[in-house]
Amino acid sequence: MNFLRRLAPPRFSPLWLVYGLVFAALVAAALCAHLYYLQDWSATIAWRRVLLAIGLSAVVHLPGWLGFRLLWLCGAAGVVIGVSLLVRYTLEGMDGWGDLIGALTMLFIIGIGLAVGAAAEIFLALWKWYRKNNSRA
């Protein structure tokens, strides 16, 4: 847990906004690069991907700002793995199915990351509650 305390700022810190903006910029760059490699560049679709990146960053970094650091870490890992799998599956050349498979895989992996983070936060809260209540006996 010390590693996570050094990596993540304290809750309600304005540094979370900086983390979120940098993360959104990196995810937006990856999604727009993915669009460029598809050779189907469109400004409208690029803006939609930028908005998707901002939304994903908000979903991931808001729990961190509220103090749920494990949820933030697992959610961020889910987004990074999901976007990398999106690019990988699309570049494998699956003739149109690669886009759909990549997008569904990205959303599935992001969901798994958030679910694992939520489960870890619940387990940590229950562990702290158990240790607090059994230390009195």
Buried (B, 14 or more C-beta within 10 A) or exposed (E): EEEEEEEBBEEEEEEBEEBBEEBBBBBBEBBBEBBEEEEEEEEEBBEEBBEBBBEBBEEBBBBBBEEBBBBBBBBBBBBBBBBEBBBEBBEEEEEEEBBEBBBEBBEEBBEBBBBBBBEBBEEBEEEEEEEEEEEEE
